[in-house]
Amino acid sequence: MKKYLVALLMAVLPLAATAAGSGAHLDHMEVDLENKASLQRGMKTFVNYCMGCHSAQYQRYERAAVDLGLDPELVKEHMIFDEKKVGEQMGIAMPAEDAGNWFGNPPPDLTLEARLRKPDWIYTYLRSFYADESRPWGVNNVVFKDVGMPNVLAELQGVQVAHCSREEMEAHGIRGTGIDPLTNKPLNNCSSVKDGSGQLTPAEFDRVVYDLVNFMAYIGEPTKLESQRIGTYVLIFLVLLFFLAFALKKEYWKDIH
């Protein structure tokens, strides 16, 4: 019995650590896998901004193209930047050893990241970078303190500048700057402003991040909509089968009673 309890504890601890990994408020986003326009835009952002370092090796370009209503040949022409075929996985050319030397650890594969971290976490994280010259890449993050990843979307968002010290952040018991990423209003007397260098307005940038995370949610479970559709038919079948079985039971037992 003891070994089963130990096994259960070992299985639950990583989940608890993930859930407790950030003290920051997470903004909610509603994943919409039926919004193909959003998923198409998200795929474009993913291949242009994420796949320089991150792979999605359990997803194929062609499968994504078919599911999202894109012409596979157009995907091959505009979204594949090496000699890969459209039927291959969405891998990258960066060797894991070199990535580990440059970033400290190889950037993780993102195929299942939305299922691991959850869309709300990724949505808030990507919008919560701020300037921090003490960090190797010159940025830190509200959700993921001392993150080793550069802000790859900085040209779209612009640079967010924190107006509070690390001591103030720690005194307030918060991570990062205490920015509310949705409103950019201060939390716990810490504030943040944008320097105006971004290509997009805050609302436009939020839409880009939403589309990107929406696509990441799709690649984490490409069959979700199909599973839900089949599940509906299965439930209808079981309901009909119940009435049939109940009528059959009454027929078998009527003479006994």
N, C-alpha and C positions, 0 to 999 in steps of 0.2 A: 504493500500500500504506500509505503514511504517513497519508493522510487517513482510511483505515478504522481505523487504530489510534487516531487522535485522536478519532474519533467514538465508538469503544468506550470510551475513557477518560472522555469527557464523559458517557456513559450510566451508567458505573459509579460515578463520584464522588458523585453525589447519594445513591445507595444506601449508600455507605460512610459518608457524613456522617450519614445517618439512623441507621444502626446504632451510630455512635459518639456519638450525641447525648446519651447519659446514661450516667454511670458507676454509677448505682444498681442494686442487685439488683432484678430483675423477678420478681414472683410469677407462677407459672404458673396459667392457668385453662383448663379443657377446654371448648371451645365445643361446645354440644349443640343443633344446629338442629332436632332432632326433639322437643325439649322445648317444646311449644307454650305450656304454662303459664308457663314462664320467659320466653319471647319476648313473651307478652302483657303480663306485668308490666314487662318491659323497655321495651316501647313506651309504656306508661303513664308510666313515669319519664322517658323521652325527651321526650315532648311536654310534660310538666309542668315539667321542670327544665332541659332543654337547648335547647328551641326558643324560649326567650326571646331568644336571641342567635344560635344556630346553625340553619341550615337542613339539610334532607336533600332537596335539590331534584331528585335523580334517582330518588326513590322516591315512589310514589303512596299515599295513605291507603288507597284501595280495594284495591290490590294487597296491601298489608301485611295488611289485614283478612282477605282471602280466604285468604292463605297461612297466617295464624296462627289460623284458625278463629273469627274474630270477625264479628259481624253488622255490615256496613257502616253501617247506620243507627245502631247504637249508637256506632260510632266517630265518626260525624258529630255525634252528640248530646253525647258526653262527651270527645272528644279534639280537636275542631276548635273553636277559640275565636274565629274570625272568620267572614267570609262565604264562605269557600272551600267548594267542593263536594267531596264525598268522592272524586271521581275525579281531583282535582287533585294536583299535587306538594306535598310537605311543605316548602313555603317559609315564609319569615317576612316580617313587615312592616317590619322595621328596615332603613332605607336604609344601603347600604354606606358612604357618605360619613360619616354620623353615627356609625356603628359605629367607623370609623377614628379619628374625633376622640375618642371616649370611651375606646377600648381601645388606641389606638396603631396597630392594624391591624384590619381587619374580621375578626370571628371566622370561621374556615373552615367551609365546608360539610362535614358529617359523613358524607355518604353512603358515601364510600370510605375514611374515616379508619381503620377497622379493618384494611383491606387495606394501607394505607400504613404505619401505626404498628405493627400487629399487636395482637391482643387482650391479650397479656400486658402490653404497655406501657401501654395505656389502663387496664386493670384496676388496675395498681399506681399509676399517676398519679392516678387519681380518689380513691384512698385515702391519698394521701401529702401532702396539704396541711398546713401548720402555720403558726401565728401568726408574723408578721414585720411589726412596725410600721413598718419602713423602706420597705416596699413600698406602692404607691398603694392597693391593695385590702386591705392589712393581712395578706396571706398570702403564703407562698412554697411551693415544692414540692420534695420530695426528688428526683423524677425530672426535673423541668424547672425548673432554677434560674432565679430572677427571672421567673417566668411572669407574663404580663399578665392572666391570667384570675382572676376571683374564685372562691372556693370555693362553688359554687352548692349543694352538698350539705351545707353546714356545719350546717344545722338538723337534719339526720338524724344526722350523724356526731358533732357537737360539735367544739370547737376543740382541736386538738392543739398543745401547747406544747413548744417545744424547750428543752432544758436543756444547751445548749452554745453557745459563741460562734462567730461566723463564722471567727475565726482558728483555732479548734480544728478546725472542719470542713475548712478549707483545709490545715491541718497534717496531717490524716489522709488528705488526697487524696480526699475524698468530696464529693458534692453534697448540698445540703440538710442535714438534721440527722443523717443516718445512722440513721434509724429503719428497722427491719424492719417494713414495713406489715402483714405478716400476723400477727406476734406482738406488735408494739409494744415489742419488746425492744431495748436499745441496741446500736448497732454502733460499734466504735472509740471507746468511752468517751463517746459522746453518747447521751442518752436523751430520751424523750418521754412525756408523760402527757396524758391527755384531761381536760378540765375538767368533764366530766359533764353538759354542756349539751345533748348530742344526744338526739334522740327515740328512737334505736335502740341496741341493744347492739352491740358490735363484730361479733358473728356475724351479726346481722340486717342491719347496714349492708353487710357483705361480700356478703351474698346480694343486696341491692338493686343493688350495683355489678355483681355477676356477671350479673344479669338484664339490666341496661342494656347491658353490653358484649356479651352474647350477642345482643341485638337489633341492635346496631351491626354485629356480624359478619354477621347475616342481611341487612341492607340493603346491605351491601357486595357481596353475591353472592346475590341472592334465588333464583336458579335452581340453586344448588349441589346440593341434594338430588336435584332432577330430573335434573341432568347426571350425577350419580353413578349414578342408576338406569338412565338410558339407556346410560351407558358400560358397565354390567354386561351389558346385552343385546347391545351391540355386540361385546364380547369373546367372549361365548358364540357369537354368529353367526360371528365370525372363526375360532374353534376348529373349529366344524362345517364351515365353508368350507374350512379347511386339509385336513381329512380327505377331503372331497369332491374337492378339487383334486389331492391326492396320489393318490387312487384313479384319477382321470381320467388323470393323468400316466402311471401304471403301465399303464393300458389302452392309451394311445397308443403307448408305447415297447416294449411286450412283444414285438412282431414284429421290431423292430430288433435287440434284444439276442438 
